[in-house]
Amino acid sequence: NKSKKDIIPLEFHILNDEELFEPKDYKIEYNRAIMLIKNKDYDNALKTLEDILVENPPDYLKVRISYYLASIYYIKEDYYKSYIYYIFCFRDFRKEILPYINSISNIIFPKLER
């Protein structure tokens, strides 16, 4: 039976193609959010990404934003929100997301009442 202390949270993972990715929409805002993430300014990155999401960006950007929102919520230990955002972009970033989904499962499921 694992306690929370036994579970080591994962590090924040920037998408592998991020250096090559050039958004056609919301370029300044998106790039600012990525810079904030790289500087570990997760609160401002979260606000910037959520502001873009409210504008209903194209799907190609929505899935990337969802990945980063999920990862920020994961780092902030808001595992329920993190899980929801990871599920939204799972099809596009399956390889990157699986370790987080497994980690969230290991953290949350032991707490659920049986």
N, C-alpha and C positions, 0 to 999 in steps of 0.2 A: 504494500500500500504506500504510494508515493505521497509525500507531503509537498506543499508548494515550494519549500526550500530545496527539494531534490530536483525540481524542474528548472533548468537553465533556459531563460528566454533567448530567442534567436536575435542576432544582430540585424540592423536595418540593411536591406539589400536594395541597391539601386538597380533598375533593370539593365541587363547586359548591353542592350542597344541604345541606351540613353545618350551616349556621346554622339551617335549618328542620327538620332531622331530629330527631325525638324518639323514642328507642328505648323500647319498652314493657318490654323486659327488660334487665337489667344496666345500667340508666341511669346510676347513680353511677360505676360502673367505666368504662363506655364514655366518658362525658363527661370523666372524669379522664384517660383515655388521649389524647383529643383535645387537652385542655389541655396535656398533656406534649409532644405532637407540636408544637403551636404554639409552645411554649417551647424546642423543639429538644432536649428531653430524651428522645432516642430509645431509650436503654437501658431506662429505666423504662416508657416507652410500650410497648415490645416485650413486656416482662414482663407488664404489665397486660392487653394484648390477648391474649397467649398464655394467661394465666390464665382469661380469659373463654372462649376457644376450647376449652379442656380441659373446660369445663362443658357442651359441646355446645349452644350457643345456637340459637335459631331461624334458619332459612336467611337471612332478610332481614338479620340481624345478622352472620351468618357471612361473607357476601360483602363487606360493608363492612369487617369486621375483616381479611379476607384482602387487600383492597385496601391497607389501611394497613400490614399486616405486609410485604407486597410492597414498598411504598414505603420502609419503614424499612430492609429488607434491601438495597434498591437504594442508598440513601444510605450504608449501611455497606459497600458494594461487595461484598456477598455475592449476586452476580448469579444464581447457580443457584437459591437459595431464593427470591429475588425473582421469578424467572421462573415457578416453580411456583405461587406464590401469585397472581401476575397471571393465569395461565391459569385458575385456579379461578374467578376472578370476572370473567373477560373478557366473558362474555355480558351482564353487568349494567352494566359500565362501559367498554365498548369504546372510546368516544371518548377517555376519560381515559387508558386503558392503552396504546393503540397507540404513542404516542411512546416510552414506556418499553420496550416489547417491541422496537421498532426499535433503540433505544439499546443494550439488552442484546445484541441480535444483533450490532451493530457492535463491541461490546467483546469478546464471547466468541468469535464465530466465527473471527476472525483467529488466535486462540490455538490452535484445534483442529488436531490433526495431520491432514494430508491423506493 
